[in-house]
Amino acid sequence: MKKITYYIIICLLIVSCKKTNEAAQAENSNLELETFITNYYSVMSQRDWVAYKSFFADKAILTTIWQGANDLAPKLHTNSITEFLAQTENGPDSQPIFQERPIKINITKEKNLASAWVYYEAEFGTEDNLIQWKGYDVFSLLKFKDKWHIISITYISDN
């Protein structure tokens, strides 16, 4: 009976250690992704567009709902990362103040595939005319050759 009890205790310890190790690996993996996403926002806010592009897969897309000044109604608006970067002079680079910061990051990861829901806050404009808002970014991420790549971002403002 004692042998069976010891065997059960050893099995439980092994299972417990394995689960603890798996939890630590998942936490480290999420920390890696949180760091990646935090760096993404920092680089974007610095407007270092060469470094910014390095976060993305070559044909990554950015999608939102947008209503331009001449549009009668909002529409689904999709850009490739290349198209997005070509327009920065009319967007982030058009004002002296531009910054986005993550407030909350929720990550789901399976192997080399991950998604991240990020609640962020932003500032844009001048000191005299500063627009502030909050919104959501949903990242689709893929790890390839030991590097995470943004495959797509879908974003929307809270306002």
Stockholm file with secondary structure:
# STOCKHOLM 1.0

chainA/1-159         MKKITYYIIICLLIVSCKKTNEAAQAENSNLELETFITNYYSVMSQRDWVAYKSFFADKAILTTIWQGANDLAPKLHTNSITEFLAQTENGPDSQPIFQERPIKINITKEKNLASAWVYYEAEFGTEDNLIQWKGYDVFSLLKFKDKWHIISITYISDN
#=GR chainA/1-159 SS CHHHHHHHHHHHHHHHHHHHHHHHHHHHHHHHHHHHHHHHHHHHHHTCHHHHHTTEEEEEEEEEEECCTTCSSCEEEEEEHHHHHHTGGGTGGGSSEEEEEEEEEEEEEETTEEEEEEEEEEEEECSSSEEEEEEEEEEEEEEETTEEEEEEEEEEECC
#=GC SS_cons         CHHHHHHHHHHHHHHHHHHHHHHHHHHHHHHHHHHHHHHHHHHHHHTCHHHHHTTEEEEEEEEEEECCTTCSSCEEEEEEHHHHHHTGGGTGGGSSEEEEEEEEEEEEEETTEEEEEEEEEEEEECSSSEEEEEEEEEEEEEEETTEEEEEEEEEEECC
//
